[in-house]
Amino acid sequence: MNYFSSGFKLGILGGGQLGKMLLYETRKFDIHTLVMDPSEDAPCRMSCNEFFTGDLMNFDQVYEFGKKADLLTIEIENVNVDALEKLEKEGTPVYPSSKTLRTIQNKAKQKLFYTDHNIPTAPYSRFAYPEELLSAVKNNSLEFPFVWKSARFGYDGQGVKIIRTYSDLEGLPDQECIAEKLIPFKNELAVIVARNVSGEVKTYPVVEMEFHPEANQVEYVLCPARIPDSVAKKAQYVALKVSQAFEHVGLLAVEMFQTKDDEILVNEVAPRPHNSGHYSIEASYTNQFEQHIRAILDLPLGRTDSKVAGIMVNLVGEEGYKGPVNYENIDAIMKMDGVTPHIYGKKETRPFRKMGHVTIVDPDIDKARTVAGLVKKTIKVTSNQHIKE
């Protein structure tokens, strides 16, 4: 099939920043795109050929949108998989598949999948609701500390909480959850695996992630990870094993823990372009968004190694501000060598909301990390409206 400058239509479910960056690549290749998102002001609206407002969890709306496209992909996992399954049965290709999404949407199912496929992961217990979890603690079948995770709809640090005492159990949502052993680890790592329809597979280099201690969000992504080659090879091996088990098409970001003993444990996965791959826009031969397009259209996969060391700094809304966004000192960081800001197009900021990212490239990863720290201190995402305490 001819995808370029043709009547082919690619449908994208979700219109956020990942979709916006995916659209950079479809515009480069002149691929006609349709996007659906609940928000009329979604970042994708400015870049796609056709934009539709709709509920991504609504069967009828997802199904009707899918009928307009020749092939469907996602930029967010929380979509109606029943509608996708029906579209697949009627002949519309969907990547990642409804089967993959059905497993990944539920963290309890995802953990069981790892167990069934002999993929290393932290020990866990599954609970239908918080009262079951509290009973397990009281009966000493579950010990402090542990990590509570909502089984559904967690993202960007939401739906995750470290439980150290009984008081930490207060206010947990009344829904299915898992309790995961708190793993003492050296590093949080990630590997992005690309797989096209024909089964060609490539991995990106291992990246190292540094998290904000309060928001549980990634603050920095470093490529290459500052780890021994033996650990990097082990991480890529585990990521490939996860990819093979899912038999996914497109990108699969595999987040992992490097334990104190240099073992690799899978934390969770995302079957789409991912925050851990944003560095690739400036630093890689083939950025993750182009690679996703290549994979789902069954085109040859591009080169995945880096031209230069890269670090991504997340730009999130400052605490104490909510309202029309203002990027303070952006001109100051643009004076720095190797620094490129990416603004996502969200008009309203709020505390810890992802508003953009900055990439820093340099032949020396340690020098790039120093500049990244300076960028983080310099640029601020604020508003002229303060939150009243």
C-alpha beads as a LAMMPS data file, in Angstrom:
LAMMPS data file: protein, C-alpha beads

389 atoms
388 bonds

1 atom types
1 bond types

-500.0 500.0 xlo xhi
-500.0 500.0 ylo yhi
-500.0 500.0 zlo zhi

Masses

1 110.0

Atoms # bond

1 1 1 0.000 0.000 0.000
2 1 1 1.161 3.548 -0.723
3 1 1 0.975 5.535 2.513
4 1 1 2.646 8.697 1.240
5 1 1 0.716 11.524 -0.467
6 1 1 -2.164 9.126 -0.945
7 1 1 -5.719 8.462 0.220
8 1 1 -4.505 6.294 3.124
9 1 1 -5.807 7.504 6.498
10 1 1 -4.048 6.855 9.813
11 1 1 -6.260 7.157 12.895
12 1 1 -4.740 8.131 16.248
13 1 1 -6.692 7.684 19.475
14 1 1 -5.601 10.415 21.888
15 1 1 -4.589 13.957 21.092
16 1 1 -1.986 14.773 23.735
17 1 1 1.681 15.639 23.452
18 1 1 2.703 12.143 22.321
19 1 1 0.264 12.382 19.456
20 1 1 1.490 15.864 18.617
21 1 1 5.080 14.634 18.337
22 1 1 3.902 11.615 16.332
23 1 1 2.261 14.035 13.909
24 1 1 5.617 15.740 13.269
25 1 1 6.607 12.506 11.537
26 1 1 3.362 11.961 9.624
27 1 1 3.630 15.499 8.263
28 1 1 7.218 14.765 7.234
29 1 1 5.990 11.751 5.272
30 1 1 2.729 13.417 4.107
31 1 1 0.515 10.765 5.704
32 1 1 -3.137 11.797 6.149
33 1 1 -4.114 11.686 9.841
34 1 1 -7.304 11.595 11.898
35 1 1 -7.203 12.227 15.656
36 1 1 -9.850 11.803 18.366
37 1 1 -9.559 13.286 21.847
38 1 1 -12.008 14.388 24.559
39 1 1 -10.612 17.932 24.604
40 1 1 -11.367 20.429 21.854
41 1 1 -8.058 22.123 22.761
42 1 1 -5.906 18.975 22.533
43 1 1 -2.298 19.592 21.402
44 1 1 -2.848 17.412 18.291
45 1 1 -5.562 19.644 16.884
46 1 1 -3.112 22.033 15.237
47 1 1 -1.213 19.324 13.334
48 1 1 -3.615 16.618 12.140
49 1 1 -5.663 16.615 8.943
50 1 1 -8.959 15.818 10.655
51 1 1 -9.827 16.244 14.354
52 1 1 -12.754 14.661 16.188
53 1 1 -13.915 15.304 19.746
54 1 1 -14.945 12.116 21.520
55 1 1 -14.740 9.935 24.626
56 1 1 -11.912 7.425 24.231
57 1 1 -13.664 4.988 26.585
58 1 1 -16.999 5.133 24.745
59 1 1 -17.575 2.059 22.553
60 1 1 -19.690 3.729 19.886
61 1 1 -17.503 6.808 19.523
62 1 1 -14.272 4.811 19.273
63 1 1 -15.860 2.370 16.830
64 1 1 -17.283 5.096 14.577
65 1 1 -13.955 6.934 14.590
66 1 1 -12.116 3.722 13.735
67 1 1 -14.353 3.105 10.720
68 1 1 -13.041 6.344 9.188
69 1 1 -9.414 5.126 9.274
70 1 1 -7.465 2.520 7.321
71 1 1 -5.262 1.739 10.330
72 1 1 -5.504 2.699 14.000
73 1 1 -2.871 3.429 16.638
74 1 1 -2.899 5.040 20.088
75 1 1 -0.996 7.596 22.106
76 1 1 -2.716 6.645 25.379
77 1 1 -3.667 3.199 26.699
78 1 1 -7.022 4.132 28.215
79 1 1 -9.233 3.485 25.208
80 1 1 -12.237 1.197 24.673
81 1 1 -10.700 -2.166 23.766
82 1 1 -14.041 -3.791 22.943
83 1 1 -14.491 -1.300 20.102
84 1 1 -10.943 -1.978 18.907
85 1 1 -11.547 -5.714 18.988
86 1 1 -14.678 -5.317 16.845
87 1 1 -12.769 -3.162 14.355
88 1 1 -10.024 -5.800 14.141
89 1 1 -12.589 -8.522 13.440
90 1 1 -13.984 -6.348 10.641
91 1 1 -10.562 -5.983 9.052
92 1 1 -9.164 -2.704 10.392
93 1 1 -5.545 -3.151 11.581
94 1 1 -5.052 -1.875 15.156
95 1 1 -1.543 -1.484 16.607
96 1 1 -1.003 -2.180 19.430
97 1 1 -3.675 -4.858 19.310
98 1 1 -6.759 -4.965 21.522
99 1 1 -5.311 -8.126 23.103
100 1 1 -2.127 -6.320 24.129
101 1 1 -4.050 -3.305 25.423
102 1 1 -6.491 -5.438 27.411
103 1 1 -3.589 -6.878 29.396
104 1 1 -1.661 -3.648 29.821
105 1 1 -4.668 -1.540 30.876
106 1 1 -4.908 -3.487 34.138
107 1 1 -1.760 -3.581 36.290
108 1 1 -2.946 -6.738 38.064
109 1 1 -3.360 -8.538 34.729
110 1 1 -0.029 -7.110 33.607
111 1 1 1.763 -8.548 36.663
112 1 1 0.073 -11.928 36.167
113 1 1 1.238 -11.845 32.536
114 1 1 4.841 -11.457 33.713
115 1 1 4.447 -14.359 36.123
116 1 1 2.916 -16.594 33.443
117 1 1 5.734 -15.792 30.986
118 1 1 8.581 -16.165 33.511
119 1 1 9.486 -12.472 33.284
120 1 1 11.275 -11.158 36.396
121 1 1 9.157 -8.699 38.381
122 1 1 8.707 -7.613 42.002
123 1 1 6.593 -9.933 44.204
124 1 1 2.997 -8.727 44.480
125 1 1 -0.493 -9.482 45.766
126 1 1 -3.777 -8.639 44.073
127 1 1 -6.791 -7.231 45.918
128 1 1 -10.335 -6.541 44.735
129 1 1 -10.709 -3.537 47.076
130 1 1 -8.820 -1.755 49.923
131 1 1 -10.661 -3.626 52.714
132 1 1 -9.091 -6.861 51.479
133 1 1 -5.689 -5.214 51.545
134 1 1 -6.234 -3.900 55.099
135 1 1 -7.267 -7.365 56.223
136 1 1 -4.081 -8.818 54.729
137 1 1 -1.993 -6.296 56.695
138 1 1 -3.810 -7.066 59.947
139 1 1 -3.367 -10.806 59.389
140 1 1 0.382 -10.287 58.726
141 1 1 0.141 -11.789 55.246
142 1 1 1.227 -8.390 53.913
143 1 1 4.012 -6.436 55.589
144 1 1 5.034 -2.780 55.558
145 1 1 6.499 -1.182 53.543
146 1 1 4.945 -1.925 50.147
147 1 1 3.857 -0.064 47.036
148 1 1 0.113 0.341 46.465
149 1 1 -0.906 0.623 42.824
150 1 1 -4.348 1.154 41.368
151 1 1 -5.064 -1.629 38.870
152 1 1 -6.645 0.800 36.414
153 1 1 -6.142 4.332 35.097
154 1 1 -2.897 5.238 36.862
155 1 1 -0.501 7.579 35.037
156 1 1 2.239 10.163 35.664
157 1 1 2.604 9.242 39.321
158 1 1 -1.156 9.013 39.912
159 1 1 -2.477 5.755 41.305
160 1 1 0.812 4.880 43.036
161 1 1 1.620 5.290 46.739
162 1 1 4.286 3.912 49.084
163 1 1 2.575 2.453 52.146
164 1 1 4.780 2.502 55.258
165 1 1 2.209 2.722 58.104
166 1 1 -1.503 2.210 58.746
167 1 1 -2.094 5.937 58.275
168 1 1 -0.861 5.657 54.680
169 1 1 -3.791 3.316 53.989
170 1 1 -6.331 6.050 54.684
171 1 1 -8.168 7.480 51.706
172 1 1 -7.201 4.811 49.158
173 1 1 -9.741 4.579 46.300
174 1 1 -12.340 1.832 46.555
175 1 1 -11.120 -0.177 43.573
176 1 1 -9.010 -3.122 42.473
177 1 1 -5.336 -2.725 43.346
178 1 1 -2.044 -4.516 43.799
179 1 1 0.434 -4.407 46.658
180 1 1 3.979 -4.756 45.403
181 1 1 7.078 -5.435 47.453
182 1 1 9.148 -2.265 47.854
183 1 1 12.358 -3.049 45.998
184 1 1 15.633 -1.433 47.098
185 1 1 17.163 -0.517 43.750
186 1 1 20.190 1.270 42.338
187 1 1 18.522 2.656 39.238
188 1 1 15.267 2.875 37.368
189 1 1 15.936 1.973 33.742
190 1 1 13.948 1.717 30.532
191 1 1 14.383 0.113 27.131
192 1 1 12.216 0.875 24.106
193 1 1 11.676 -2.072 21.761
194 1 1 10.418 -1.539 18.211
195 1 1 8.690 -4.362 16.334
196 1 1 7.101 -4.054 12.885
197 1 1 4.245 -6.121 11.445
198 1 1 6.670 -8.523 9.735
199 1 1 8.442 -9.217 13.020
200 1 1 11.618 -7.156 12.576
201 1 1 12.779 -6.086 16.048
202 1 1 15.216 -3.433 17.277
203 1 1 15.998 -2.010 20.710
204 1 1 17.045 1.468 21.721
205 1 1 19.891 1.963 24.193
206 1 1 19.123 1.576 27.899
207 1 1 18.160 4.867 29.532
208 1 1 18.425 5.885 33.152
209 1 1 15.529 7.713 34.817
210 1 1 15.641 10.093 37.759
211 1 1 12.320 10.705 39.506
212 1 1 10.830 13.611 41.463
213 1 1 10.589 12.360 45.078
214 1 1 7.128 13.838 45.736
215 1 1 5.276 13.660 42.409
216 1 1 6.685 10.217 41.455
217 1 1 7.258 11.618 37.958
218 1 1 10.344 11.316 35.784
219 1 1 12.432 14.494 36.033
220 1 1 15.426 13.419 33.923
221 1 1 16.042 10.699 31.336
222 1 1 19.710 10.006 30.531
223 1 1 20.937 8.164 27.446
224 1 1 23.135 6.235 27.666
225 1 1 22.437 4.982 31.177
226 1 1 25.468 5.231 33.447
227 1 1 25.603 1.483 34.127
228 1 1 28.029 -1.354 33.321
229 1 1 27.710 -2.972 29.889
230 1 1 26.812 -6.287 31.536
231 1 1 23.781 -4.691 33.219
232 1 1 22.772 -2.910 30.003
233 1 1 22.863 -6.191 28.060
234 1 1 20.769 -7.874 30.746
235 1 1 18.196 -5.060 30.605
236 1 1 17.924 -5.277 26.826
237 1 1 17.578 -9.059 27.017
238 1 1 14.697 -8.757 29.492
239 1 1 13.033 -6.069 27.358
240 1 1 13.239 -8.314 24.293
241 1 1 11.730 -11.169 26.285
242 1 1 8.796 -8.943 27.281
243 1 1 8.347 -7.815 23.667
244 1 1 8.349 -11.394 22.417
245 1 1 5.761 -12.398 25.035
246 1 1 3.363 -9.616 24.008
247 1 1 4.061 -10.008 20.274
248 1 1 3.246 -6.308 20.038
249 1 1 3.499 -4.156 16.930
250 1 1 4.867 -0.617 17.276
251 1 1 6.877 0.560 20.243
252 1 1 6.991 -1.047 23.681
253 1 1 8.638 0.936 26.471
254 1 1 9.766 -1.442 29.222
255 1 1 10.435 0.209 32.596
256 1 1 12.701 -1.742 34.930
257 1 1 14.480 -1.697 38.288
258 1 1 18.194 -2.441 38.614
259 1 1 18.429 -4.021 42.071
260 1 1 21.312 -3.743 44.519
261 1 1 22.503 -7.119 43.203
262 1 1 22.298 -5.943 39.567
263 1 1 19.246 -8.049 38.812
264 1 1 16.657 -6.630 36.420
265 1 1 12.975 -6.567 37.412
266 1 1 10.223 -5.347 35.093
267 1 1 8.084 -2.603 36.628
268 1 1 5.547 -1.894 33.877
269 1 1 5.272 -1.310 30.138
270 1 1 3.706 1.173 27.717
271 1 1 2.843 0.059 24.141
272 1 1 3.453 3.429 22.475
273 1 1 5.947 6.279 22.260
274 1 1 7.062 7.072 25.787
275 1 1 8.550 9.779 27.961
276 1 1 11.743 7.733 28.244
277 1 1 12.303 8.097 24.484
278 1 1 11.918 11.859 24.054
279 1 1 15.696 12.328 24.053
280 1 1 15.723 10.487 20.708
281 1 1 14.256 13.467 18.809
282 1 1 17.602 15.268 18.982
283 1 1 20.018 12.477 19.943
284 1 1 19.117 9.393 17.859
285 1 1 19.486 8.455 14.206
286 1 1 15.790 7.488 14.193
287 1 1 13.596 9.112 16.818
288 1 1 10.980 7.015 18.594
289 1 1 8.033 8.686 16.850
290 1 1 9.311 7.993 13.343
291 1 1 10.126 4.461 14.464
292 1 1 6.563 3.906 15.665
293 1 1 5.237 5.011 12.264
294 1 1 7.692 2.702 10.493
295 1 1 6.672 -0.244 12.704
296 1 1 2.889 0.028 12.419
297 1 1 3.063 0.587 8.643
298 1 1 5.405 -2.421 8.297
299 1 1 8.227 -0.334 6.884
300 1 1 11.906 -1.153 7.539
301 1 1 12.908 -0.125 11.049
302 1 1 15.414 2.707 11.371
303 1 1 18.758 2.821 13.138
304 1 1 18.276 3.051 16.919
305 1 1 21.684 4.057 18.267
306 1 1 22.495 7.601 19.312
307 1 1 24.500 10.216 17.434
308 1 1 25.345 11.920 20.718
309 1 1 24.540 11.591 24.426
310 1 1 21.130 13.013 25.276
311 1 1 19.221 14.026 28.389
312 1 1 15.553 14.890 28.640
313 1 1 14.243 17.241 31.331
314 1 1 10.498 17.191 31.960
315 1 1 8.814 20.593 32.193
316 1 1 5.943 20.361 34.649
317 1 1 3.727 22.953 36.262
318 1 1 5.188 24.557 39.365
319 1 1 3.446 24.026 42.678
320 1 1 1.224 26.939 43.662
321 1 1 0.112 27.861 40.130
322 1 1 -3.002 26.975 38.157
323 1 1 -4.235 28.850 35.106
324 1 1 -3.007 30.240 31.765
325 1 1 0.574 29.046 31.325
326 1 1 3.715 31.172 31.354
327 1 1 7.207 29.795 30.584
328 1 1 9.674 31.853 32.612
329 1 1 13.305 32.205 31.451
330 1 1 12.849 30.123 28.296
331 1 1 15.102 32.573 26.444
332 1 1 17.846 31.944 29.004
333 1 1 17.949 28.201 28.397
334 1 1 17.882 28.706 24.627
335 1 1 21.218 30.524 24.946
336 1 1 22.795 27.294 26.231
337 1 1 24.585 25.052 23.719
338 1 1 22.793 21.840 22.806
339 1 1 19.514 22.807 24.492
340 1 1 16.173 22.411 22.685
341 1 1 12.796 23.111 24.345
342 1 1 9.610 21.324 23.288
343 1 1 6.340 23.000 24.292
344 1 1 3.314 20.700 24.215
345 1 1 0.625 23.273 23.521
346 1 1 -1.388 22.938 26.734
347 1 1 -2.779 26.383 27.512
348 1 1 -3.529 25.735 31.189
349 1 1 -0.957 24.726 33.802
350 1 1 -1.425 23.074 37.194
351 1 1 1.010 21.566 39.709
352 1 1 3.089 18.741 38.180
353 1 1 1.158 18.732 34.881
354 1 1 3.458 17.779 31.984
355 1 1 3.719 20.940 29.882
356 1 1 6.813 20.246 27.813
357 1 1 10.343 18.891 27.897
358 1 1 13.856 20.075 27.143
359 1 1 16.536 18.005 25.434
360 1 1 20.228 18.531 26.142
361 1 1 22.785 16.909 23.826
362 1 1 26.552 16.707 24.285
363 1 1 29.282 14.136 23.527
364 1 1 29.899 13.938 27.311
365 1 1 26.930 12.557 29.282
366 1 1 28.208 14.012 32.560
367 1 1 28.504 17.484 31.034
368 1 1 25.012 17.130 29.591
369 1 1 23.715 16.183 33.071
370 1 1 25.260 19.321 34.545
371 1 1 23.550 21.463 31.914
372 1 1 20.282 19.592 32.517
373 1 1 20.421 20.529 36.191
374 1 1 20.954 24.163 35.247
375 1 1 18.017 24.025 32.824
376 1 1 15.804 22.576 35.562
377 1 1 16.716 25.403 37.935
378 1 1 16.288 28.115 35.304
379 1 1 13.031 27.510 33.455
380 1 1 9.780 27.655 35.413
381 1 1 6.259 26.780 34.299
382 1 1 3.964 29.203 36.117
383 1 1 0.821 31.284 35.736
384 1 1 -0.356 34.696 36.854
385 1 1 -2.985 32.842 38.889
386 1 1 -1.871 31.451 42.242
387 1 1 -3.621 28.567 43.965
388 1 1 -5.260 29.708 47.157
389 1 1 -4.260 27.536 50.104

Bonds

1 1 1 2
2 1 2 3
3 1 3 4
4 1 4 5
5 1 5 6
6 1 6 7
7 1 7 8
8 1 8 9
9 1 9 10
10 1 10 11
11 1 11 12
12 1 12 13
13 1 13 14
14 1 14 15
15 1 15 16
16 1 16 17
17 1 17 18
18 1 18 19
19 1 19 20
20 1 20 21
21 1 21 22
22 1 22 23
23 1 23 24
24 1 24 25
25 1 25 26
26 1 26 27
27 1 27 28
28 1 28 29
29 1 29 30
30 1 30 31
31 1 31 32
32 1 32 33
33 1 33 34
34 1 34 35
35 1 35 36
36 1 36 37
37 1 37 38
38 1 38 39
39 1 39 40
40 1 40 41
41 1 41 42
42 1 42 43
43 1 43 44
44 1 44 45
45 1 45 46
46 1 46 47
47 1 47 48
48 1 48 49
49 1 49 50
50 1 50 51
51 1 51 52
52 1 52 53
53 1 53 54
54 1 54 55
55 1 55 56
56 1 56 57
57 1 57 58
58 1 58 59
59 1 59 60
60 1 60 61
61 1 61 62
62 1 62 63
63 1 63 64
64 1 64 65
65 1 65 66
66 1 66 67
67 1 67 68
68 1 68 69
69 1 69 70
70 1 70 71
71 1 71 72
72 1 72 73
73 1 73 74
74 1 74 75
75 1 75 76
76 1 76 77
77 1 77 78
78 1 78 79
79 1 79 80
80 1 80 81
81 1 81 82
82 1 82 83
83 1 83 84
84 1 84 85
85 1 85 86
86 1 86 87
87 1 87 88
88 1 88 89
89 1 89 90
90 1 90 91
91 1 91 92
92 1 92 93
93 1 93 94
94 1 94 95
95 1 95 96
96 1 96 97
97 1 97 98
98 1 98 99
99 1 99 100
100 1 100 101
101 1 101 102
102 1 102 103
103 1 103 104
104 1 104 105
105 1 105 106
106 1 106 107
107 1 107 108
108 1 108 109
109 1 109 110
110 1 110 111
111 1 111 112
112 1 112 113
113 1 113 114
114 1 114 115
115 1 115 116
116 1 116 117
117 1 117 118
118 1 118 119
119 1 119 120
120 1 120 121
121 1 121 122
122 1 122 123
123 1 123 124
124 1 124 125
125 1 125 126
126 1 126 127
127 1 127 128
128 1 128 129
129 1 129 130
130 1 130 131
131 1 131 132
132 1 132 133
133 1 133 134
134 1 134 135
135 1 135 136
136 1 136 137
137 1 137 138
138 1 138 139
139 1 139 140
140 1 140 141
141 1 141 142
142 1 142 143
143 1 143 144
144 1 144 145
145 1 145 146
146 1 146 147
147 1 147 148
148 1 148 149
149 1 149 150
150 1 150 151
151 1 151 152
152 1 152 153
153 1 153 154
154 1 154 155
155 1 155 156
156 1 156 157
157 1 157 158
158 1 158 159
159 1 159 160
160 1 160 161
161 1 161 162
162 1 162 163
163 1 163 164
164 1 164 165
165 1 165 166
166 1 166 167
167 1 167 168
168 1 168 169
169 1 169 170
170 1 170 171
171 1 171 172
172 1 172 173
173 1 173 174
174 1 174 175
175 1 175 176
176 1 176 177
177 1 177 178
178 1 178 179
179 1 179 180
180 1 180 181
181 1 181 182
182 1 182 183
183 1 183 184
184 1 184 185
185 1 185 186
186 1 186 187
187 1 187 188
188 1 188 189
189 1 189 190
190 1 190 191
191 1 191 192
192 1 192 193
193 1 193 194
194 1 194 195
195 1 195 196
196 1 196 197
197 1 197 198
198 1 198 199
199 1 199 200
200 1 200 201
201 1 201 202
202 1 202 203
203 1 203 204
204 1 204 205
205 1 205 206
206 1 206 207
207 1 207 208
208 1 208 209
209 1 209 210
210 1 210 211
211 1 211 212
212 1 212 213
213 1 213 214
214 1 214 215
215 1 215 216
216 1 216 217
217 1 217 218
218 1 218 219
219 1 219 220
220 1 220 221
221 1 221 222
222 1 222 223
223 1 223 224
224 1 224 225
225 1 225 226
226 1 226 227
227 1 227 228
228 1 228 229
229 1 229 230
230 1 230 231
231 1 231 232
232 1 232 233
233 1 233 234
234 1 234 235
235 1 235 236
236 1 236 237
237 1 237 238
238 1 238 239
239 1 239 240
240 1 240 241
241 1 241 242
242 1 242 243
243 1 243 244
244 1 244 245
245 1 245 246
246 1 246 247
247 1 247 248
248 1 248 249
249 1 249 250
250 1 250 251
251 1 251 252
252 1 252 253
253 1 253 254
254 1 254 255
255 1 255 256
256 1 256 257
257 1 257 258
258 1 258 259
259 1 259 260
260 1 260 261
261 1 261 262
262 1 262 263
263 1 263 264
264 1 264 265
265 1 265 266
266 1 266 267
267 1 267 268
268 1 268 269
269 1 269 270
270 1 270 271
271 1 271 272
272 1 272 273
273 1 273 274
274 1 274 275
275 1 275 276
276 1 276 277
277 1 277 278
278 1 278 279
279 1 279 280
280 1 280 281
281 1 281 282
282 1 282 283
283 1 283 284
284 1 284 285
285 1 285 286
286 1 286 287
287 1 287 288
288 1 288 289
289 1 289 290
290 1 290 291
291 1 291 292
292 1 292 293
293 1 293 294
294 1 294 295
295 1 295 296
296 1 296 297
297 1 297 298
298 1 298 299
299 1 299 300
300 1 300 301
301 1 301 302
302 1 302 303
303 1 303 304
304 1 304 305
305 1 305 306
306 1 306 307
307 1 307 308
308 1 308 309
309 1 309 310
310 1 310 311
311 1 311 312
312 1 312 313
313 1 313 314
314 1 314 315
315 1 315 316
316 1 316 317
317 1 317 318
318 1 318 319
319 1 319 320
320 1 320 321
321 1 321 322
322 1 322 323
323 1 323 324
324 1 324 325
325 1 325 326
326 1 326 327
327 1 327 328
328 1 328 329
329 1 329 330
330 1 330 331
331 1 331 332
332 1 332 333
333 1 333 334
334 1 334 335
335 1 335 336
336 1 336 337
337 1 337 338
338 1 338 339
339 1 339 340
340 1 340 341
341 1 341 342
342 1 342 343
343 1 343 344
344 1 344 345
345 1 345 346
346 1 346 347
347 1 347 348
348 1 348 349
349 1 349 350
350 1 350 351
351 1 351 352
352 1 352 353
353 1 353 354
354 1 354 355
355 1 355 356
356 1 356 357
357 1 357 358
358 1 358 359
359 1 359 360
360 1 360 361
361 1 361 362
362 1 362 363
363 1 363 364
364 1 364 365
365 1 365 366
366 1 366 367
367 1 367 368
368 1 368 369
369 1 369 370
370 1 370 371
371 1 371 372
372 1 372 373
373 1 373 374
374 1 374 375
375 1 375 376
376 1 376 377
377 1 377 378
378 1 378 379
379 1 379 380
380 1 380 381
381 1 381 382
382 1 382 383
383 1 383 384
384 1 384 385
385 1 385 386
386 1 386 387
387 1 387 388
388 1 388 389
